[in-house]
């Protein structure tokens, strides 16, 4: 194997200052092993972008930045990626904003980035492309004659085939996905959806080995649930909590990007239902909701921000007293070390998205707990994490009474039960951490046979079996 080449919409910091968490932590060891390269978008757009990657050498690996004009970046990222693909893949087809120039920009960015990659990639390199912003890249790279193994990982959920078809370019997206050697998905739910999309759109056949046969080639599709640096996050929480005073009241905590997929209005509705039905808990508990802003230029995000501010104010106005504020709402990001401590000192973790690929907050909450007196995780049945974390209190986030009952159960749960639930959750996390995730994906990708040059020259450009129906 040559280098590992990671491609994503955003690149890590060029000096390593932003490596405290997330994908960089998961992949930096693998990248540094063989002089890896991470390709991603430049932090700022340029009116006169470079036609080639702009390289920066870190001590551990190299970074190649691609530059885009502001208008092209807006239409590709805020437009097609986050106003078409994001709502559709999260099941919110009512929020899709279809504009033809969005799709044009999305394809143009893939073409440009593919040309830049083709200029620098070597035959024995392994390319790992990340997330929905980059779906066409394998198609564009193959068209340029790139023979490397190419894997793709989708970090967000994949909907059922009918919801997928709400995307105007549904047939083309399916064909683009089918040109990867390996597709990694978060959950068994998403894996089933991928199989059906390939079957119904491209006439794919599921083979005995679990791969899909599509138009004369085989595509490997597997489930790889992403995780966190479990030991590191646990240490961060324990160290910070040792010098931090606990809150005056038992605390419920929610930490989510301000996004309509996270179910924040439904969460507040469940909390209000809890307070309505359990007056003995008035002045005895509080909810801390941290919701950093995201994509404020997209109209749907402006609306969810206003709705959340209204609901938190409504609950505080209805139930609050001079000495008690039922909801503390923080609309900004907090450092990771502060979040770790807040998780550890919170009696209940609320992770209640309407549809999520995984949701690492659930795993961070469990990792942060003091095993001698752990808190309780309340988890949406629609979070990808629910497939792995059955010992949490699993709820329907659309049902405020279900959520209210779970809050009361969590607050009143005996210590022995809390310990048992936490022990089971933590044991699984400990053996399925972020290193396990990246190693499993790369092992599967390396098992794929190298593409033959003659075969690649004959490779038909995939077309849908039928565009209607």
N, C-alpha and C positions, 0 to 999 in steps of 0.2 A: 504494500500500500504506500502511495505517495502522501501528499498532504490531505488533511481534512479541510474542505472548503465549505464554510457556513455562509448562507445567503439569507438575509432578512431585510425587512423594510428599514429597520434602524440598526445602526452599528454600535458596538460598545464605545466607551470613551477612548480616545487615542492615548491617554496617559494612565489608564487603569483606575482612575478615581471613582468611576461609577460601577465598580464590580461587587457591590455589597450583596447583591441578590439576583434572583431570576436566572435567565437563560445563560448569561455569561459564566456564572458560577458552575452551572451544569456542564459547560463545554470547554472551559479554559484549559483544563488538564489534557483533554484529548487534543486540543488545538496545539498546545505547546509541545506535545510529544514528538511530532514530526514536522514542526515548523508550519503550523496551520495558517490559514487565511480566512478572515471574516470580512465578507462583503456586505455593505449596508449603505443606506442613504446618508448623505452629509447632513449635519445638524441644521445648516442653513441652505436655502435655495439660492441659485445664482442666475442672473440674467444672461450670463455668458458661460454656461456650464462646460466643463471639460468633456471631451469626447471619449476619454479613457478614465479608468479608475485612478483616484488620487491615493497614493499609498502612504501609510504611516507605520513605522516599525515599533512595536512595543517589545519589552523584554521577553514576553511569553509567546506572543504570536503577532502576525501582521494584520493590519486593517486596510482594506481597500474601499474607499468611499466613492459612490456615484452621485453626481450632481444633476439637478433638474431645474428647469425654469419654474418660477413660482406658480404660474398659471397651469402648467402641465402637472406639477405636483398637487395642486389643489384639486384638479379634476380627477387625477388618479387616486389620491388618498382620501380626501374629504368627500370627493364625488363618488366614484365607482366603488372603492374599497369599503367606505364607511356609510354611504347613503344607499347602496344597492346590496353588496354582499353581506355586510354585517347584519342589517335587519333581516334579510332573507334567511341566512344561515342560523339566526336565532329565532326563527319562526315568526317574525313580525313583518309579514308581507305587506301589512297595511302602511308601514313606514317607508317602503321602498320609494326612492325618488329617481325616476327613470329619465335620464337625459342622454341622447345619443352620443354627445361629445365626451361623456364620462367613460363609456366603453371604449371609445377611440383612444383616449388618454391611457387607460389601463393597459391596452394592448401595446401602445407605443412605448411605455415604460419597460414592459417586458422585453421588447425587441432591443431597446438600447442596452439594458442591463445584460442581456444575453450576449450581445456583441462584445461588451467589456469583459465578461467572464471568459468568453472564447479566446480572447487575446492573451489571457494569462494562465488559463488552466492547462494542466499537463495530463497525459493519457492515464497515468496511474493514480491521479487524484480521485478522491471520493467527494461528491457534492451533496450537501444536505441543505435543502431549501425549506424555509419555515413560513408557514401561515398563508392566509387567504389573499394577502396583497400580492403574492408571487406565483399564483397558480399556473400561468402560461409558460413559465420559464423552461420547463423540460421540453416542451414543444419547440420553443425558439432555439434552444441549445441543440437539439437533435437536427433541426433544419440547417444549422451551421456546421454539422458534422461532428459535434462533440460526442465522444464515445465513452466517457466516464460513467461510472455508476452514479445514478441520480436518485436520491430519496427525498420524500416530501413529508412533513409533519404538519397536521392541522391542529392548531392549539384551541380553536373554538369548536362548537358543536356542528355536526352535519345533520340537517333535517331529513325528513322522509322525502321520497321521490316527488310527490305532488307539490310539496312546499318548495323543493328545489326547482321545480319547473316554473315557479313564479318569477324567477330571474329571467329577464329577456334573452340572455345568452346561455340558457341552461344546456342546450345541446353542445355548444362549443366548450363550456366549462368541463363537462363530463369527458369530452375527447381530450382536452388538455391534461386532466388528471390521469387518464389512462396511459399517458406517455411516460409516466414515472416508472422506475424499476420497483420501488417500494413506497407504499403509502402508509403512514402511521397515523392512527386515530386514537383519541383519548379513551373511548369506552366501547364496550360490546354493542351498546345501542347505536353508536355512530358506525361501527363496523357493519352492522346489519343494514343500515341505510346506504352505505357505500355499495354493498353487494347489489341491492335493489336498483340503485341508480345505474350501475353498470349493466345490469340485466335489461332494464326497461328502455334505456336510452341507446346503448351501444350493442345490445344483443350479446352481452358477455355471459360466460358460463362458469359457474363455480366448480372448481376441480377438487379431486379427493384430497389434495395437499393443502387446501384452503386458499389457493391462489385463484385469480380470475383469468380465464382465457378470453382475450378480446382481439379480434381481427388478426389472428395468427401470431400473437405474442402473449406472454404471461406476465401479469402484474401481481406482485406480492402485496397483500393488504393484511395488516396486523394491528392489534390493539396494544398501545404502549402508554399506560397512564402516567402522566408527568407528576413529579413530586418536588420536594424541597430538600435543602441541606438540613436534615432533621437534627443532627447532633449540634451543628453550629447554631441553629435558631434556639434550641433548648438552652444552650450555654448563654446566649445573648439575653434571654429572658431571665434566667436565674441570676446572673450577675447584676442586671439592672434592678431586679426586684429586691435584692438584698439591701439596697440603699434608697428604696422608694416606699413611702407610707401607703398602706392600702386605702382604698376609697372609704368614705364614711358610711356608705350604704352598699349592699350587694349590687353589683353592676352587671347589666346586660351590655354586650358590645357587638357592633356591626362595623365592619371596615370594607368598603366597596367603592370602586370607581363610580362616579355619578353617571349611571347608564341605565336605560330602561330595561335591560335584560336582568338586572340585579334584584328586581322585585322590591324596591325600597318603599314605594307607596303601600304595597300590600303588607310589608313588614310593619309599618306604622299602624296600619289598620288592625293588624293582629294584636299589637301592643295596646292599642286603644280598647279593643275588645277585652283584653286581659284586665285592664284597669277598671273597665266598666263592671265586669262580673266579679271582681275580687277587691272590694273596697278596703279590706284589711291590709292590703299591700300598699295602699297609698302612703306616701312619705317613708316607705320601707325599701324601695328599690328604684333604680334609675337606669335609663337607656342612654348609652353613649354611641351616637352614630357618626362615623367619620366617612365623608364622601368627597374625595378630592375631585376637582373639576376635570373634565375631559371633553375634547371635541366641541368646544363652546360655539364654534362657527356653524354647527349642524343644528337645524331648527328643533329637531326632536330632543336634543340635549338641553336646550334652553327651556323647553316645556317641562321636562322632568325636574330640573332645578327649581323652577317656580312652584311646582306641585309639592316637592319635598319641603320647601320652606313654609308653604302654607299649612301642610299637615302637621309639621312639628310645632308651629305656632298655635295651631288649633288645639292640639293635645295639651300643650303647656297652659293655654288659656282656660281650658275646661277643667283640668285637674290640678294645676300647680298652685302652690301656696307661697307665702313670703319666704318660707324656709326650705322649699322643695321644688325643684325643676324636673319634671318627669323625663324630658328629652333634652339631652345636650347634643347639638348638631354642629359639627365642625366641617366646614366646606373648604378644606385645604389638605394637602398631603403632609404626613408626619414622617420623620425619619424611621427607618426600619428598627433601630434599637429601641425607640420609644414605643412603637407598636408591639414589639415583643413583650415589653413590661406590662403594657395595658392588657394584652391578652392574658398574661399569667395572673394578673390581679382582678380578672373579671370572672364572675361566677357562671355566666352563661354566654356562649358564643352563638350569634345568630348569623347563619349563612343560608339565605333563603332566595336564591335566584329563581327566575321563571324558566330559564334555560341556560345552561352553562356547559362549556367543554369539560372543565375539571373543577375549578375554583380552589386555588391553593390557600386561600384564607382559612378554609376548613382544616387543612393539614397544619398550617402555622399555629392555629389556636390549640390544637391537640399537642403539638410539639412543645409549646410554651408552658404547659401546665405543670404545677407542682404535683408529682405523683402521690404525695401523702395527703393532699387535699385538693383534688382536681375539680375544675369546672366541668360543665356539661355542654356538649355541642348539639345545637338544634340545626338540622340540615335538610334542605329542600330535596324532595325526591327527584327533582329535575336537574340537580347538580351532578356532573359526571362523578364527583367524589362519592356520591351515594352508593355506587356500585362496590366500592372498597370499604366503606365506613358504615357498615350496618349497625354497629353498636351506638351510633349517634341516635338522637331522637329524630326520626325521619318524618317530615311533615309535607303537606300540600300547601304551598305558599299562597294559593288562590283562596284558601279557606281560612278566614280570620279566626274562627272558633277553634280549628285544629291547631293553629299557631298559639292561640291564647292558652289552650289546654297544655300544650308542650312547655310553654313558659312556666306555668304553675308547677308542672311535674318536675322540671329542671330545678326550680328554686327549692322544692321540698324533697328532692331525692336524697335518700340516706347516703352517708359517707361510703359504706361498703359497696353499694351499687355504683356510685360514681367512680370508685377505684377500679372496680371490675371492668366497667365500660372503657375507662381510660387506658387500662393496661392492655386490653385487646386492641384498641385503636393504635396505641403507640407501638406495640410489638410489630404490627403490620408495617407502619411507617418506617420503622428502624431498618427493616430488611428490604423495603421498596422506596429507597430515597432517590434523590435526583441522579446520583451516580449510576444507580441500577437502571434508571430510565435511559440515560444516554448510552450506556454500554449495551443494553439490549437492542436498541435501535441500530447502532453501528454494527453490531455482530450480525444482525439480519441483513443489513445492506451489503456488508462485505461478502456474504454468502451468495449474493447474486452474481451470475456469470458476467464477465466483461463482454461488452457488445462487440461483435465482429464488424469490421469496416464494410465488408461487402453486404452483410445483412442490413446494416444501417442505411446504405445507399438504396436498398430496395424497400426500405420501410415505408409503407403507405401512410400518408397523412390521414389520421383517423377522422372518420365522418360518422355522424349518428345513424343508427339503424332506421330511425324515422323521426322527423321533426314534429309531427303532430301526435296527438293522443295523450 
